[in-house]
Structure formats: structure tokens, C-alpha cells
């Protein structure tokens, strides 16, 4: 009765995004590596807002049901911030 | 094609500048934002849930086509479009689109791939709104284009394999012609992967002339919708007209003049299916 659970893709924001060491706008490796384009880049919530030109960005895996667990994002991430489970 | 839907007067009546500024300044958060308690994160799973899934789908369709006075810009209410062949895009830009016309970085490719591709044509009030947001404004390139320049750019994108599509934002105000790719395009993603009616198919469907087709298969690589397949034993390509959006992009790859668009209405099985 219940649909199949999607994989869980978690991103460690202490390693990437939110104005930390890695700016996802510069890196974009996971965004490009993912064939079904599961990830989205967006401005960080709960950070000082600049409505015209936001400075803090992070990446979230949004389209999880399309994830094939190919692990290409995990391999390509230079700071090891992505983990896939489930 | 109703000229009124493109006019600056309509935009003024609807107070579009404030609405579109609110929508565009935080467009990237649209899938993260909770709408009626649910964000789009893992939308595929949520839509398949019993009962909840059906309510979500109903609510999403209501939002996408909303003409209500209370619609919210940050949710992209009333924002949907239709695929069009290059010929129709040229007519719109040549005659209907309101000045100024700009070409800016594509929102969808930026969100999905972190890529800045200069290929999104916006016009009317929306141009002024986007010009105030530096992340969408191309460096070292002309932003405001004349009608002829815009048509030339559109043709360039179409030949590359990008699908032209025209957008309400919000309905009934029309202010954008995009050059989309699947799965990067947010509209095509929701339509193709989740069956939400964010983008409608064109009024046409692709037809292959079996006598002219040489079976080279160049058109197959152009199709964003996997609607064309090469059948080696037949020595020609076949088109799945249920998948075909009628964008006409594949024609650019054909060197044998074997492809043409036919009105969708001519196919009994496709009548009313957009």
C-alpha cells in the first residue's frame, strides 16, 4: 500500500555551503555529476538575507525518488560532504 | 495568441512588478519552501502516498493554474507554459512581446546544475525585474536585445536542441520564452517525472516521411523527450507521438527533409491531449 521509500541523500553543511569553506556556487560538482539532476542549489535559509544578491548558498537533494544510488555525487565531492543511504 | 496577454497595460493592472520581484528574488527556494505543510523534497514519494498524495496533486495543480487574487508569488502560483515550435516563437517575439526584451541566465539550469547559460528570453515588466538581480545578468554580453537579435538567438538555441516554450507568469500575463532542456527545466521535470501539468505540449506533433528517411538517426540525439527511436531493421526512425511534444527541434538535424510538423488535431488518438 505504501510506495517504496526513496534513498536518503544528506549533505553535511558544516563541510559545504552556508558561507563555509566551500561555496557550492563555485564547486557545483555534484550538481553536474548527477544524471537525473537530483540536487538543487538555493540560498541558505536562516542566514542574513540579501534580497538582491544572496551571499549564502547550499545544496539540497530534492528529487530523491529519482536517485539511483549510483554514488557518483559521493565520489565527486571534494570535501566528502555527501552521504547516500537507504 | 491574444495580444492583450502580452501587454504592459495588463501587467500594470495586475501590479505585476511587485509580484514578479517577490517571485524572482527567491525563486531558487521554491522547492525547499513548505507549501501547506509539504515541501517538494522527495515529491515523487509524497505524490504516491495514499490519500495524501492525491490531495497534494490536487493542491499542486490548483496552485499551478491559480488565477485567484490571493495567489502567492513565492510559490510560483499561476506559472505554467506550453512548448512551441520555432515558427511560433518567432511570431511572438516579432509581433507580440512587450519591450524591453532581455536575454538572461536560465533560472532552471542554475538551480539544477549550477550553470549559467544565457538563453532565457524575458520581456515586458519582467525584464526590469530581472535586470535588478545581478546573478541572472550576463557579464560581457548584451542584455537588452532588439526583436531581430532575439529571434536570431532563439534560432541558435533551437538548433542546439533546446526546446522553445512560452510561459504565463502568472496567468494570464505572458512574459517569457525559454529554451528548455529535460531534466533541467523545472516545468518539464514536474511534467515528465511527476505528471503535473506545468508544461503543455505544442499544437503539433512530429511526422516522419518513411520514403525520405535514410535511417541515419541524427534526429534521435536532438529529442529531449526520448520520443524518437532508430529501428535498424526498418531502416528508418519511428516517433512515439504520445511522447512527442511537437517542439520541432529534431528537424534541424535532418539532412533529408524527412521530418515535418502536423497539427495535433489530425491524430484522432491525440485530440485534446496536450
Interface residues (C-beta under 8 A of the other chain):
Chain A: X1 X2 X3 X4 X5 X6 X24 X25 X27 X28 X31 X32 X36 X37 X39 X40 X41 X42 X43 X45 X51 X52 X53 X54 X60 X61 X62 X63 X64 X65 X66
Chain B: X25 X26 X28 X29 X31 X32 X40 X41 X42 X43 X44 X45 X48 X49 X50 X110 X111 X112 X113 X114 X115 X132 X133 X134 X135 X183 X184 X189 X193
